[in-house]
């Protein structure tokens, strides 16, 4: 799958550089193919997430992904991957499937989730010695940074739910 996306990117770049009428036409046709592939993958991911939540009888906690492209500071190859993925689409697919299945969904503030210790809740920039590693300066807890952040998101979602918040998934609307 990753190889297909890389080949798509190379072909798009090649066609954009050529900039002929036929290249633009072919690039437009190819863009639709890329969008359909991403949409299909997002459907499959959201289906698995909601099915797992339904199976275990739990809810789903998600970060508010608005503004992620502006907040993220990445190298150029990583920016390309980030900017080419429809995060909002994935979030909306999860929301409508969760609503349909009766699974509660909460959106939480992602601020400092990657710097906060999921064990002692100490928050500091120094807790992230590298992109991949989380190491708490207070309790010594060590974990993968994304795994630790996912635990913090889960805890924030749980606390919001326990405090009586309603599911924040958008209402389902029927489209004729």
Order of alpha helices (4+ residues) and beta strands (2+ residues): alpha-alpha-beta-alpha-alpha-alpha-beta-beta-beta-alpha
